[in-house]
Each structure stands twice: as structure tokens, then as C-alpha cells.
């Protein structure tokens, strides 16, 4: 990772993910080719971005230790730590 990339990247499950300033976490996920980042408790169904406007809860992630954050609403910031894969709802 270059110094320039490090300035515009956050980590997802410990791996760096670059983003464009102004992007949400969900937009950065999709731009990197990742369309699902968690599963439901019942049935282990994949979930990612669905509505894109914060109405549903399909895109939940944990941001800097705070769970239940909607990736479509959280603006990406350099250095933030995001974890995925939590089954917070059905």
C-alpha cells in the first residue's frame, strides 16, 4: 500500500480498502467488488447493500467498535476500522 492509498483507506476485517473521498462505506465495498459482507442468523443468507438510503438494515457493519452501523450512511474516513459478518437481524 502506498502512502497515498493509506491516506484514503480504511480497514475491513483487518485488510485495507481504498475509497474515494465522499464515498460511504457501502459504496467503497461495492466499488471493490464486494456486494455482500454479512449473513443473517437464520439461514445464513448473504446481505449487503439493498436500499442504499438507510431504510433497511441489510448493510450493517461495526465501525470503530460500534455495532449496528448502516454502511450506506457512514461516510468513509481514513483509518477507520470496520468489521463485517454480524447477524444482527433476520
PyMOL commands that set and color helices and strands:
alter all, ss='L'
color gray80, all
select helices_A, chain A and resi 3-7+25-31
alter helices_A, ss='H'
color red, helices_A
select strands_A, chain A and resi 9-12+15-18+36-39+46-48+60-63+66-70+81-83
alter strands_A, ss='S'
color yellow, strands_A
deselect
rebuild
show_as cartoon
